[in-house]
Amino acid sequence: MDQEADCRWGMNQLPLLEGSPFALVRSSCLHALQVAQDVFIDESALRRFAAELDTRAIHNLLHGSMGENLDTVSDDFRHADEAANFAVLFCLLQFGHGFRHALHKHCGRGASQTITLGVRVLHGGDDLSAARLRRLTILEIHQAFALPQAPPLATFVQQLEAVLHQAGTVLERLGLQNFAAFCERVLEMPAATEAPAALLVQQLAHHFPAFNDQGVLHDGSRVVLLKKATLTVGELRRLAAPYDARYRFWQDCQQAVAPVDNVIPAVLVYLGILRLSSTLYQQIHEQHALLARGPLEAELRAVALAACEQIVTATDNAISALDLGYYLWLTGKEAGKRQFARHHTQDTVFY
């Protein structure tokens, strides 16, 4: 992948993570909240929401299908490696929300359904090997993801190609056949004994730039978000754990953070938990303008993540932030909330 693509889409070799990735996310997002200029938390609304949450329902979310955008279930696979290969690739490709309107116009579906369709087609070929990912052609990507040759979707296809080729190249450089082998290697590391979820997230971000989800705030500080890498923990727990208990990540799954994309901030705004400056509100809700990757969209996601942390605390830690993230994302697909405006960023492959 060329350096220009790296810079355009955020994969320009951001600093590697040192220390616990979940601690880095929490501390940097707390700082984002403290220096925020356009996104704020309404603490009264947050406390009311937390008091009304059905925590038992949230605990049960990961059992079975989770709606049209997450309708893959563990029974769809034959063994742990097959489920792990699907889950990691599915999470790696969880981007493209900025092309949502073009996808609906040209394909009749949004980004999540498009990615699910494409990963299923690739998986159906029974070969998610590093070599295959590295040599996928633009034509094969168009066919797998059922994407027409439409100019508004050209950049999205280029992003898919870049991320898929990069994944295959990295796996081959590591001497690994596929993502299941990568997970196996990580879970065999000594640190996995006490913190397997954190270690997997750290290693995904360390080796694969498309997982190294970080941003820069208005004050020049770095904020760590790791949406896709954290989501991988949830999807491995959902799809692969029934075949291999290590994927339950029971040692530290409760420490995982919320996987924040563009849906969760929108849901929190809809609920009155997040308040936006007039400038940002107009850009998203009135102008429906693209929000460029940068300090503004980083602040929006970071403060949303900080709000998720506060919600968990308000429930006396009755739920995990990861499960809360799934819950908020799913409610964002409900009638009413689905039509509520979200921000859209095209020059990113992080979400």
Secondary structure, DSSP 8 states (H G I E B T S, - for coil): --HHHHHHHT-S------S-HHHHHHHHHHHHHHH-SSEEE-HHHHHHHHHH--HHHHHTTTSS--STTS---GGG-SSHHHHHHHHHHHHHT---GGGHHHHHHHHSS-HHHHHHHHHHHHHHTT---HHHHHH--HHHHHHHTT--S-GGGHHHHHHHHHHHHHHHHHHHHTT-SSHHHHHHHHHTSGGGGT-HHHHHHHHHHHH-GGG--EEE-TTS-EEE--HHHHHHHHHHHHHTTTT-GGGG-TTTGGG------SHHHHHHHHTTSEEE-HHHHIIIIIS-----TTHHHHHHHHHHHHHHHHHHHHTTTSS-HHHHHHHHHHHTTSTTTTTS------S-S--
